[in-house]
Structure formats: structure tokens, C-alpha cells
Amino acid sequence: MNRVSVVDENGSFRLVVCDGRFAVVETRAGKVFGVPQDRDGGRDGAADSPDGIESVARWTGEGEARDLMRDLSRRGEELARRML
């Protein structure tokens, strides 16, 4: 697997990059979750590690991931609590 790097972090959200792909993940209680959540409302968490991030990330282009990160940052911690 390729190395995952954190590009930006705001509250519980991280903008990450791996092999030219970007994603936003959320960290809670030592676990990492993909953002946005699954359509059925459930979210499987993984260990907060590079392998864990790769397993839950919803990879996209840089612009889309940065827009999502900016939106989530604006809505802040209230949104993060509702998503769990």
C-alpha cells in the first residue's frame, strides 16, 4: 500500500492524500470513518492508521475533497456529532 499523508485537519476531520487520490475522513475514539457516510446511514470504522484510512476513505479528486473539507469545517463539531 502507498503512504497516506494528512494534508489538513480541522476538529475531527482530516483531508488525506494517497497516490494522487484525496479523501476526507473523520476520527473518533481511536477509529477513522469515511466521509460522507454510507447511503444506509451506517458507517464502519477502522483503526486510525494509514491502512485503516485506506480501507474507509471515499477517494476522489483534490477539488472535490477540498470542497467537502471546507464545508465540513464550516459546519463544525455539531455536524460531526450528528453523523455518528
ZIUR-V625124 format. One line per field, one symbol per residue. psi: psi as a letter, one per 20 degrees, with the letter a starting at -180 (. if undefined). A space follows every 10 residues. Layout:
psi=???
//
This chain:
psi=qrppqphqpo cjqppqqolj qqrpqppplj rqqqprrqhj iqpprrqnrg ggghhiqnqa rgggghgggg ghhhhbhggg hhh.
//
